[in-house]
Amino acid sequence: MLLLWIRGVLARRFLRVAGAMAGVALTVALLAAMVLFLASAGATMTARAISAVPIDWQVQVVSGADPDLVGRALNDAARVETVHQARYADIAGFEAETGGTTQTTGPGQVIAFDSFYAKDFPAEIRLLSGKTEGVLIAQQTAANLHVGPGDTVSIKRIGLPLADVKVAGVIDLPDADSLFQAVGLPPQAAPQAPPDNVLVLPRADWQQLFDPQAKIRPDTIRLQLHVRLTHAALPADPVSAYTFVTGAEKNLEAKVAGQALVADNLGSRLGAVREDALYASVLFLFLGLPGIALAVALTFAVTSSGASRRRMEQALLRLRGATTRKILSLSATEAAIAAIGGTVLGIVGASLFGLAAPGLRVSVAMNSPTPFLVALAGLFVGFVGFLFPAWRDARWVSVSAARRAVVRKVTPLWQRLWLDALLLASAALFFWLSASTGYQIVLAPEGVAATAVDYKAFIAPALFWLGMALLTVRLSGYIISRNGRVLRAIVTPVCGRLAPVVSATLSRQSQRLTIGIAMTALAISFATSTAIFNATYNAQARIDAELTNGSDVTVSGTADRPAGAHLATLAALPEAAAAEPMQHRFAYVGADLQDLYGIDPKRIERATSLSDTYFSGGSAANILERLASTPDGVLVSEETVQDFQLQQGDSINLRLMDAKDHQYHPIPFKFIGVAREFPTAPKDSFLVANAAYVARMTGSEASEYVLIRAKGDPATLARQARSALTFDPSLKVADIGQAAHLIGSSLTAVDLGGLTTIELGFSVVMAAAAAGLMLALGFIERRRNFAILSAIGAKPRQLAAFLWGEGLLILVGGFAFGLLSGVSTAWMLVKLLTGVFDPPPEALSVPWTYICIVLCLVAASVVAAVLSTRPLSGHDPEHLRDI
């Protein structure tokens, strides 16, 4: 009998089963794709975090301990790829005679690396001039001593005479903070600044000079083992990788038993990324769950669409002696077809989608139990979607009740309790609370990301989403059931003179129509809110990246090697649309040393974008005009204004370095405005002034930075700039893509592109399915009614008027409520996630093309549903017999 029932279901109710199967497939595919996004985001986080750590572990050997013993313990505790020794010596200072004068420095350090260190740790040393073989001097030290390759520097050893060495090259130490960190400090201790004066010696020279110092002052000498672990052995998930690395570090500490101290740079980085991984969950909850809930609701709506037919079938089965268990077993066969078929299709679809979508790693998710759990979720949705309404009807509906044609209408409890209004009011309250306290995922200006998740912020959009769904049902049901002028005005364009009859007919089917309108509205709302949020996010991410980088491409130098000296070369690059110099100096405000940026206010916007939100007290244009008209004017950051209690118009004496004597001298400025943000500036304290005034008062016209706007791809322009500046390795070229890689998406590593592809792709499908499928199922359920009308003489054109009227009603209601809900939800999401954006967006970015495509596809699905089910000519006796 089961096989006979299955054959009958597939022959007579294939569309409903196929619709339920599609709903399950959408649920499973979206859930699997979202899980795939989370797994891929985690793996990307881990990979990028690992690549950003030059030295995984710095193992400092305690004075008197055996380095070989520590090395053996290190190999036992973790899988090590390479280990190199680094020796440190504290010194009292350096001294050099240049130009007939003697230059001296304060305390510093002299370090030495063993063979092949530079090959395995290439990020530690960057050659600026000279050669790498021999004595290397740090750039800042060389500037302090006024020396370069070929000059002699005297080292003031502690307790020993001066030692002279000849400089072979000038270098930059990009990872100085980590290289010179104090190993063994408690976690809560403040980080120490790296030394200003550094010299790098060959290992043999270092031992010759500092082995005697180690004997008299062993506390000034340190030996470290710089370790790189085998990264392929680390788990892909950042949480698991963090646990793995810190566990290995604890194991090493136990093995060395106090003979060494460990600075776990990799563990610290993974710890920060582990916290940032919450951001992927934030996006999943904010953007993914509504789509999954919509897919589940669509499945239940499809299975509930044949309620009247199901009750009739159960009544006939009871008349033939079927028990409740037998009825449920037959319904279970339908559920099995929809659940199993939909789950298989969903898993396959998600896998294919993952292979095609950018940035998603299918293998990462497939190597976990997650696909099995997703499959169980799909089976659960499919079986419950069919069996629950069948169980409810089989247990509570009698044969006589199934035969009733008229049922007294009862207002649902939620409408009598005004649950929709309560939900919307609660959403407004929670939104106000979250927005006032500030949901923060904050980016530090130096590129240090930190994530803090306030899960109460999810309450507002969730309540709003549910409240809007119920409000849509209430208002659409009210408009339809009243059969007033609004309903007739909606259907008149397609029904003509039959509008009163069609509207009267539709008013008797308000419950079914409101479900179709609500499902369509929810689907359009989901597509609209996701598209607007993603467009706003992507647009603002570029602004954030440009703010951090300065422009599309930024070339930065130093006071003695300014990038502005090559302005003509950079402006002439084929991909350069405009190039503008910018000074980057330092100025003392009281005792506080701050960054000072000298600009040409009339030309700066040729090379970079300045948002109105960057400034307080006026638009960007007004503030720049004010600065241009005040030669000695200065813009001050908000923090400085608060710290020093400044009032607009105050005179400020800033101390700037004079180019002649390299000493700081007071220079008068006039405080004319507040700058919240500025390209390349730190977030806390900085100053912006006229470059011409700064140059005149300091005696130097040097511009340390050059901001370049690209005609096309910034990466191409960056490559051209690097090629043009190969003769000066001290100049750094950075493009906006590098900044976006650092701060975009998860602030450290999560790529929103994969999530965007998932959300936008599925929202289009669900929007079209919600309208077209629900409408088609409703038409099929009423085939018998249309057959009766056809039998008594109704013409196909008149019958089609009922179909077109219903389709237009669902379109108008779905568009109106869906767009209103979608735009409101997107605004709420952007407002709640303002902490992501630095600065916050001035307005929503609306992807009109995508929204128009979604609306057109929804309309096309409705048209297809009408055309596929409209009566053609004559009446169909088969439909008259179809009960």
N, C-alpha and C positions, 0 to 999 in steps of 0.2 A: 504493500500500500504506500510505503514511503516513496518508492520509485515512481509510482503513479502520481503521487502528489507533487513530487519534484517536476515531473514532466508537465503536469498541468500548470504549475506556477510559472515555469519558464515559458510556456506557450501563451498563457493568458495574462500574466502580470510581470512580464520580463522587464518593462521599463522601471517599475517600482523596485524590483530586486536590483536591477542595474544601478538605479539611483542610490540605493542604500550602499551598494558595493562601492560606488564612486565616493560617497561620503566617508566610508571607512578608509578607502584608499587615500583620500585627501588628509584625513586625520593622521594616519600612520606616516604618510610621506612627509607631511609638515613636521610632525614630532620627530621623525628620524632625521630630517634635514637640520632641524634646530639642534638636536643632540650632536649631529655631525659638525655643526658650526662651533658648538662649545668645545668639542674635543679638538677640532682643528685650531681654534683660538688658543687653547691651552698649549698645544704642541708648538704653535708659532711663538707664543710667549716664552716658552722654555728655550727654544732655539735662539731667539733674539737676545734673551737675557744671557745665555751662555756666551754668545759671540761678543757681547759688550763687556766681558770681564777679561782684561789682559792677563792677569795672574789669578788663578783659581785659589791657591793657598799660599800664604807666606808663613813658613815655619821658621821661627827664630830660635836658634840653638842657644840654650842658656850657657853662660860663661862657664867653662870647665867641663862641659858635657862632650860626649863623643859624637861628632857629626855622622860618622858611618853607622853608629847604632841607631841614630834618629832616622837615617835614610832607610835602613832595613825595616824599621817599624812602619815607616811611611808606605813602603811597598806591600806590607802585610795588611795595612788598614784599608787601602783603597787601590783601585786600578789606576795606575799612574801612567800618563803618556810621556812626560818629560820632566826632569828636575835639573835645576841649575843653581849654583851658589852665587850669592851676592854679598859682598863685604861692605860695611859702612864704618866710617871713622868720623867722629866729631872733631872739628878744628876751631881755632879761635878766630880765624878770618883769613882773607886773602889780601895780597898787596901787589901792585904793579906800577911801574914807572913808564908813563907815556906822555909825549909832548912836553917833556921837561918838568912834569909834575908827578907827584906820587899819589896814587889812588888806593884807598883801603876800603875794606868791607867789614861787616860784622861777622858773627859766627856763621858757620856753614857746615857742609858735610862733603867728604870725598868718598866716592864709591868705586867699586870694581866688580866686574862680571867675569864669569869664566868663559871658556871657549864656546862658540856657537850660541851664546845667549841671545844675541841680536837676531839670529835666524829663527829661533823658537819663540821669542817674545818681541816681534818687530814693532809692536805699538809703544814700547817703552822709550825709544830714542828716535828722534827725527832730525836728520842732518840738515842744517841751514847753510853752512858754508864750510869750506875746507874739506877734510877727509876724515873717515871714521877710524883709521888706524892711528893710535897714539892718544895724547891727552885731549879730552873733550871738555869744553866749558859750556855751562848753561847760558842761554841767551840773556837772561836778566843779569847774571853775574858778569858776562862780557860787557853789557851796557854800563854796569856800575863801575867797572875797572877801565873802560874805554880800550879794550883789547880785542884782538881778532887772531886768526890763524898766523902763526909765526912769532907772536909776542910771548914774552916770558911772564909767568905768574909765580909769586912766592906764596907758599902755603905756610900759615902759622900753626904748626903742630902744637899740641898741648904738652908742655913740659919738655919740648925738644926745640932745637934751632930751626930757623926758616929752611924750607926746601924749595928749590927753584925747579919749575917744569916749563916746557915749551908747548904752547897750545897748537894742536893740529887741526881742530875744527870747532865750530860753534853749533850747538844742538838745542833742540826743544825737547822738553820732557812732558809729553801730553798726559801721562798718567801719574803725575807727581804726587797727587793727593794719596793715592794708594801706595805708590812706591816708597814714600817716606812716612807712612802711617806708624803710629806707636802701637806695636803689637803687645797684646796682653792687657790693654786697658779694659775696665768693665764696660758693658754695653751702653750704660747710661752716660758715660763720660763724653764730653764734647769733643768733636774731632779736632786734631791739631793741624795748623797750617803747615804746608811743606816749607822747607828752608828756602830763603831767597838766593843763597849762594851755594852753588853745587859745582863740583869738578868730578869728572869720570876719568879714572886712570886704568891703564892695562893692569891685569892681575899681578904680574911680576913686579911692576913698579910700585903698586900699592903695598904689596907685602914688604918690599925693601924699605919703604918710607914709614909704614905704620906698624910693623911687627914690634919695633922698639917701643912705640907708644902703647901698644897692647900690654907690654910687660909692666910699665909704670902706671898706666891708667887703664886697666882692663874695662872699666865702666864706660869708656868712650868708644869701644870697638864692639861691633855686632856682626854676626854671621847669620844669614837667612838662606833657607832653601825655597826657591820659587818654583811652584809646582803647577803643572797643568794636568788635570785628570783626563781620563779617557771619556770623552763626551758621549760616544756611542753607547756607553753602558748606562747612561742616565735615563730614567723614565721620561716619557713625553709630557706627562702632566706636571705642571709646576709645583703642585702640592706634594706629589710623590717624589719629584726630583729634589725638592727642598728637604724632605724627610731623609732621603737617601744620602745626600751630601752631608747634612748635619750629623747623621748617624755615623758616617765614616769619620768625620772630624772628631766626634766624641771617642770613637774607638782608638784613633791615633793618640789622643790625649791620655787615654788609659794605658796604652802600650809604652809611651815614652816616660810615664811616671814622673812628670815635672822636669824633664830634661829639655823640653822645648815648649814654646808658646805658639799658638796657631791663630793667624788672622784669616778667617774663612770668608774671603771676598765673594766667592761663588755662592755660598750659602746666604750671605747677606743680600746679594742681588736677587736670588730666588725667593727669599723671604718677602722682599718688596713686591716682586711679581706675583707671588702667591696672594698677596692682598689685592693687587690689581686685577687678579683673575675674577674677583667679585664683579668687576664691571661687565664681563661677558654675561654673568647671571642677571645683572641689572637689565641689559638689553634684551635678554631672553624673556624676562618677566614682563617688561614694559611692552615689548613689541611682539613677542612670540605667543604668549598665552592667549591673547584675544583671538588670534588666528586659529589656534588649536580649539578653543572653546567654540568658535564659529563653525569649524568643521564638524565637531561633535553635534552641535545644535542642528546643523544641516542634515546629518545622518538621522537624528531623531525626528526631524520634521518630515523627512522622506518616508520613514517607516510609519509615522502617524498619519500620513496623507490618506491612507486607505482604511480609516477607522470604521466607517459605515459598512464598507464591503466586508471587512473582517468580522464584524458583528453578525452580519447576515450569514456568512459562511459557518461561523461557530454555531449559530442557531440551527442550520441545516444538519451539521454534524451531530448535534445533540439529538435532533429528531431521529437520526439513524442509530442512536445509542452510543455515541462517542463519549468517553469520560473526559474530565479535565486534563488528566495526564496524557491521554491520547491526543487531545487538541494541542497541548503544549509540545508534544513530540513532533507533530506535523509542523508547527511553527518553528521548532528548532531546526528543521531541515532548511527552511528559508534562511534562518539566521546563520546556519553553517555556510551556506552558499555565499551570502553577502560578507560574512566576517572573514572566512578563509580567503575567498577571492580578493576582497578588498585589502586584506593584510599583505597578501603576496604582491599584489599590484603596487601597494604603497612602498614596501621595502625595495622592490625593483626600481620603482620610479625615483625614490630617494637616492639610491645608489647611482643611477644614471645621471641624476641631477648633480650629485656631488662630483662626479667625474667631469661634468661640463662646467660647473660653476667655478669661478676663480677663487683660489685661496683655500679650498676645502680639501681635506685629506681623508678619503674614504677609509684607507687602511688603518688609520689611527682609531676610528670609532669601531671598526669591524673586529678589532683585536680585543674587544671588551664585551662584557655581558649585556651591554646596552641594547643592541639590536634585538636580543631575545626579549628584553623587557618591553621594548616598543611593540614587538609583535603581540605580546600578551595584552598590551593596552588596546591594540586594534581589535583583537578577538573579543575582548571584554565589551568594547563599544558596540561591535556588530551584534553580539548575542543579546546584550541588554536592550539595544535599540529595537529588536524584533520581539524578544520574549516578554519584556515588561508590559507593553500595551496588550499583548496577547493574553498574558496571565491576568492582568487587570480585568479585561473584558470577559475572559472565561470564568473568572471567580465571582464577579459582581453583576454581570449583565445576564438576564434571563432571556428565554426565547421570546416571551411576550414583549419585553423591553426592546429587543432587537427589531421587532416588527413595527414599533411605533414610528410614524412619519413625522410627528410633531412632538417636540420636547420643550418643556417650559424653560425659557432662558433664565439662567441664574448668573448674576454678576459675580465674577471671581472674587475671592477673598482679598487678593492683593489690591484690586481696584477699590474695594470698599474701605480698605485701610490706607489708601493713597500711598502705597509702598513706593511708587515711582517718584512722587514728590519728596518723600522722606529720604530716598537714596540720593537724589540730586542735591537736596539740602545738606545731607551729610558729606557728600563729595565736595561741596563748596566749603564746608567747614574744615575738612581735613586738608583741602588744597590751600586754604588760607594759612593754616597752621604750618604746613610744610614749606610753603613759599616764604612765609615770614621768618622762619628759623633758617631757611636756606639749605636745600638738598645739595650737598657738595661732593663733587668729584673734581678736586682742585689740581691744577697744574702749576707747579712752581716755575718761575721764569727761567731758572737755569736749566730746566729740563728734567728736574726731579719730580717724578709723578707719585702721587699718593691718592689712595682711594678710600673713601669713607661712605659706607652704604647705610642710609637711613630707610629701613624697610617700611616705615610708616608712610613714606611717600607713595607707595604702591596703592594704598587704600583709596586715595582720591580718584585716580583714573579708573580703578576697578568699579567703585560705586557709581561713578559717572557713566561708565559703559553700560552697566546693568540698568541704571535709572533711565537712560536714553532709550534702551530697548523697550522697557515697559511703557515709557511715555509714548513711543511710536505706536505700540499696540493700542493704548488708550485713545489717542487722538485719531488715528486712522479708523479704529472701530467706531468711534463717535461720529466721524464724518460719514462713514459708509452706512451705518445703521439708521441715521436720521434721514437719508435719502433727500437731502436738501439741494440748494442751488450749487453748492460747491461740487458735489458728486456729479450732478448733471453737467456742469460746466467742464469737468474733466473728461467725460466720455463723449460729449457732443462732437468734437472734431472727427471721431471715427464712427460714430453711430448715427449722426444726423437726426432725422425725425424719430428714430427709434430710441433716442436718448432717455425719455421718461420710462419706457418699458425696461430698457437695459439697466438703468439706475435702480429701478424698483426690484429687479431680479438680483442685482448685486447686493442690495441692502439686506436681502434674506440670507446672504452667505458671508456676512461680515467676519465671522470667526475664522473661516478658512482664508479669506483675503488678507486679513490683518497679519496672519502668520507669514504669508508670502511677502507682504510689504515689509514686515519686520526683518525677515531673513535678508531680503534685498538691501534694506537700509543698513543692516549690520555689516554686510559684505562690502558695500560701498564705503561705509565709515572706516572699516579696517583698511581698505586699499588707500583711501584718501589720507587718513592720519599717518599711515606708514610712509607713504610717498612724501608728504610734506615734511615729516620729521627727518627722513633720510636726506631730502634735498637741503633742508636747513642745516643739518649736521655737516653734510659735505661742503656746503658753501662756507660755513663758519670754520670748519677745519682748515680750509685753505687760508682764511683770514688769520687764524691762529698761527699757522705755519709761516705766513708772511710776516706776522708780527714778531715771531721768534727769530726768523732768519734775517728780516730787514727788508727784503724784496725778493723778486724771483731768483736772483743770484746776488750774493754779497761777497765782495773781496775784502778781506780784513788784513791789516798789517800792524805795525808798531810805530812808535814815535820816530825811531831812527830809520825805519823802512816802511814809510806810509804807502798805502795802496793808491792814494790820490795822485801820486807821482806818475802813475800809469793810466790816468783818466782818458787821455786821447786814444791810447791803444785799446782800452776796453770799450769806449764808445764806438769805435770803428769796427767792432766785431760784427759779422754778418747777421747774427741772430739778436743783436742788441737793439731794442727800440729806443731806450734812453738810459743814460748813466749819469748819476749825480754823486759828488763827493760828500762825505759827512765826517766831521771831526769826532773822535772819541778820546776825550781827555779825562782827567780826574781833578776834582775840586773839593776843597775842604769847606763844609758848612759847619762852622764852629770846629769841633774836634772830629766830626763825622766825615770820612772820605767817601765821596759819591761819584758816580759816573756822570760826566757832562758831555752832551752831544751838541756840536755846533753845526747848524744847517743854514741853507738859504731858503727862507720860508716861501719865497715866490716860485721856487723851482723844485722843491723836494718831492712834490706830488707827481712829478714826471716819472719818477723811478719807483715810488712806493705808494700804497694806499693808506690814507689816514681817515679812520672812521670818526664820526661825531662822538662815539662813545669813548674815544681815547681822551677826551678833554671834558673839563667841568666848567660850567658857566658860559657856554657858547658852542656853536658848531665848529668843526675843524677849520672851515674857511675863515670864520670870524677870528678864531684864536691865532691862526697863521698871519692874517692881515694885521692883527694887533701887534704881533711879534715883529713883523716887517717894518711897521711904523715906529717901533721903539728900539733903536739900535742897541741900547744897553739892557733891553728887557730879557727876562728869564722866566721860563715855565718850570714850576716846581712840582714834584710828585706829592700826592695827597699825604703820604706818611710824613714827609718832611714838613709840610704845612702844619700838621697836627703836632709834631714833635717840637717845633720851634715857635709855635703860636704866631704864625705869620698872617698878615693882613694884606690884601691886594693893594699895591701901591707902595709897600714898604721898600726901603733901600736895604740891600743885602751885600755884605762884603764877603766875596768868595775868594779863597786862596787857590791860585792856579800856578803851575810851574812855569817859570820864565825860561825861554829857550837859550838865553845867554849864559846864565849862571846856574841853571838847573835847580833853582831854589823856588819855594812857594812864596808868592807875594799876594797881598790883598788887592782885589779888583772890585770896584763897585758895580752892582747890578740892580735893576728895578724889578720887583716881583709883579708880573702882569697877568698871571693865569696859572691854572692847575692842569697838569697832565696826568691822567690816570695810567695811560699806557703810551709806549712809543716804540717804534721799530728797533729791535735788538736790545732795548733797555731792560734792566731788571725790573721786577714788579714792585719792589719796596721803595728804594730811594734813588732818584736820578734828577738831572737838570737838563733843560733844553734852552739853548741860546743862539744868537746870531753868529754864524761862523766868522763873518767879517770882523765883528767886534772882538771875538775871542782871539783871532789871529793878530789884530792890531795891538791888543793889550798884552799878549804873551810873546810877541815877536816871532811867531811861527805860523805860517799858512798851511802847514802840513795837514792833510786829511787822511786819517788812519783807515777809513772805510770808503768803499765805493759801492753804491747801490745800483743795480742794473735791472731794468725791466726787459723781459724777453718778448720777442715777436711771436714766438711759438713755444716749443718745448723748453722749459728752463734747464733740463738736464743737458740738452744739446748746447745751450749757451754756456753752461758751466764747463763742459768739455772744451769748448773753444777758449774760454778764459784761462783754464789750466794750461792749455797748449801755448797760449800767448805769454804766460808768466813762468814758464819752466826755468828761466834763467834766475829766478828769485824764489827759492823754496820756502822762504820765510813767510810768503803771502799765502793765506788760506782762502780757498774758494769753496763756498757752500751754496747749495741750491735749495729751493723751497721743498723739493721732494725729500731731501734728507731731514729737514725739520718736521715734515708731515709724518715721516717714518717714525720719528721719536715721539711726537705728541699726539698723532692722530689716533682715532678710534679708541683703544683701551688706554690711551695716554702713554703706553709703553709698547704694546705689541698687537693688540686685538685689531684685526682688519674688519671694518664694518662692511666692506664690499661683499663678502660672502653672505652676511646677514641680509643686506639690501637685496641681493639677487634672490634669496629664498623668499623674503617677505613679498617683494613686488611680483615675483612670478606666481606664487600661490594666491595672492590676493586677486589677481586678474581671473584666475580659474574659478575661485570661489564666488566672486561677484557674478560672473556669467552663469555659473551653475545655480546659485541661489535664486536668481530670477527665472531663468529659462526652465530649469528642472522642476521647480515648484509649480510653475504655471502649467507645464505640460502634464504633470501628474494630476493636477486639478481638473484639467480638461478630460483626461482619460477617465477619471472617476465619474464624470458626468456624460459619458458617451450615450448612455441610455436615455437621458433627458433630451439630448440633441436628436436622437433617433425618433423619439416620440414627436418632437416638434416638426421634424421632417415628414413624419407620417401624416400629420394633420395639415400639411400644406405649406410649411415654412420654406422659403427659398434659401438657397445657400448663402446669398448675400446678406439676408436677414439673420441667419444663424451666425455668420461670421462677425456680425456686429457685436454679438455678445462676447465673442472671443477677443476681438480687438479692443472692446471697451474694458474688459478685465485686464488685458495686457497693458493698456495705457494707464489704467489706475495703479497697477503695481509699479510701473516705471515712474510715474509722477510722485507717488508716495515714497518709493525707495530713494529716488534722487533727492527729494527735498529733505527728508529726515536723515538720509545717509550723509549728504554733504554737510549739513549743519552739525551732525555729530562728529564727523571726521575732522572738520576744521577746528571745532572746539577741543576735541581730544588732542590733536596735534599741538595746538597752542598750549594746552595744559602740560603735555610732555616736555615741550621746549622750555616752558617756564620752570617746571620742576627740575629739569636737568640743566639749568642755567650754569651751574658750577662746572659743567663740561666745557663751556665756551668761555674764551678769554680773548677779547671782551664778549659780553653777551650779545646775541643778534639784535639788530635794530628792528627787524620785521621777519615774518615767516617767508621762506623761499617756497613758492608754489610751483611744482612741476606741471604746468598746464597741459603739456603734450601727453604725459602719462595719464593724467586724470581724464582727459578727453578720450583717450584710447579705452580706458576702463569703462566709461559711460557708453561709448559706442559699442563695445563688446556686450555689455549688459542689454542694451537696446536690441542688438543683433540676436542675442539669445532669446529674447522675448518674441521677436519677429519669427525666428525659426520655430519656436514652440507653437505659435499660432498657425503658421503655414503647414506645419506637420500634422496638426490635429483638426483643422477646420473641415467641416463637411463640404463635399463637392456637389453632388446632385442626388436626388432621390433619398429614400430612407433605407436603412440597413436592418433587415429583420434580425440579423444575428445579434445586434446591439439591443434589440427589444427583448430578446430572450436572455441577454446577459444580465443576470441579477447579481 
